[in-house]
Amino acid sequence: MTSLLLLRTLPLLRNGFLSHRHQVSNAAAGFLSHRQRVLCSLAEKPQFREDDSPGDGSATAAINSTPSVDDSWRFEDPDYRKWKNLEAEILIDIEPIALLAKDILHSDRYLDGERLDFEDEKIVMEKLLAYHPYSKDKIGCGLDFIMVDRHPQYRHSRCLFVVRTDGGWIDFSYQKCLRAYVRDRYPSHAERFIREHFKRASS
């Protein structure tokens, strides 16, 4: 009798076991499917490096949509506040002569080979040329006047020239003069200021 009952219940037990295996298999398949979807979605997102951008041009949009970092907290640092105040002081100091030099070179105030007028020449001599690291070599036997002309090698650029009393002439960089001025007036912070505000090496 007992053996007969066992024979009758075996199919039921087998069906229950198979049903349970089927549920476990479905659950596992669902988990693997979800895992695959997650991995695929990660693979589809562009992975940016500092020098990378996706080919569809969406990098710019992604970068532009990134909120700007608020670094106002840095002003709580006394050393940083001191630097920013000094940086502003240097900019205020050199801005007038820097703007004048750019105006002389890049506006139509002076033609190629034209001598500076008295006021401009006086300012350039006192505020720029006097601070050039090789001003004595530039002046040589004596300074006659200062003029604007094309650079002897880079003809698309204009620069300032010292015209000597013997008729010779030589160019000089106003940026090199400004850097020397900053080093002379603000020695403890000059290199940091130059590094941040003078991006190009002087000619």
C-alpha angles and dihedrals in degrees: 000000000000092000090050092054091049091052090052095048096046095080090049092050091046092050091049092049092048091047090052091048089050091052091048090048092050091048091050091048090050091051092048091047091051091047090050091050091050092049091047092050091051091049091053094055113091111250106217126207124184092268099031133096132171118258095240092068094246092124092086092052091047092050094044091050091056108102115246116255115249106223096171087115088073089072088070086072108089092210092053092048089049091052094048091049092049091045090055090048092053092048092051089048098051101029098086095053092041091053091046092052091049091048092050093050103037106033128074093250091106131035122218109285094016122139120238118251119252098266096045092044092051093051094046091049095048101036102032118015093043089062098045109121090232100033093133091054091046093052094042113163092004143313117261099173145317123252141177120239144142118291109258093232104025102047094182090063130073124210143170121272134201110221110203129214090250091059096257121126137196135183126241133192117241089200091058088051091051092049091051090048092053091048090051097046101034106026098161095055102024099102094050092048092047092047092053100039107030106060098168129063114244121252 
